Amino acid sequence: MRYDPPPFPDGCPPSFRATLHGLVFGDRAQLLEDLDAGDRLRVVADPPGDDEPGVWLHTKAGDPVGHLPPEIALWLWPWLSNGGHADAVALRVGDAEEPSWRRLVLRVECLVVEEAA
């Protein structure tokens, strides 16, 4: 089956590094302990209807680990919600001594189709 993503937002990077936020709530700290650099994470957009929809990263088992910063979700969420797809990989996983907002650094790759010249 052919993947035809929606048009990618102008001026936004299709590949970027980011920190994951919201890691200290619930059992997410335990999920983080089970992650290693190189592990893949699923990129999941909040369902429509939220006043400030977010973009979450889940383990392969489907557990939410944390969310991307709101300034990224602002442009990434609409693209994902309209059929876009992105992959993520953990680049660095810090320990409990590291501030939560710097503990997990990841690379996100948005799957876009290059325009023919």
Secondary structure, 3 states (H helix, E strand, C coil): CCCCCCCCCCCCCCEEEEECECCCCCCHHHHHHCCCCCCEEEEEECCCCCCCCCEEEECCCCCEEEECCHHHHHHHHHHHHCCCCEEEEEEEECCCCCCHHHCEEEEEEECCCCCCC
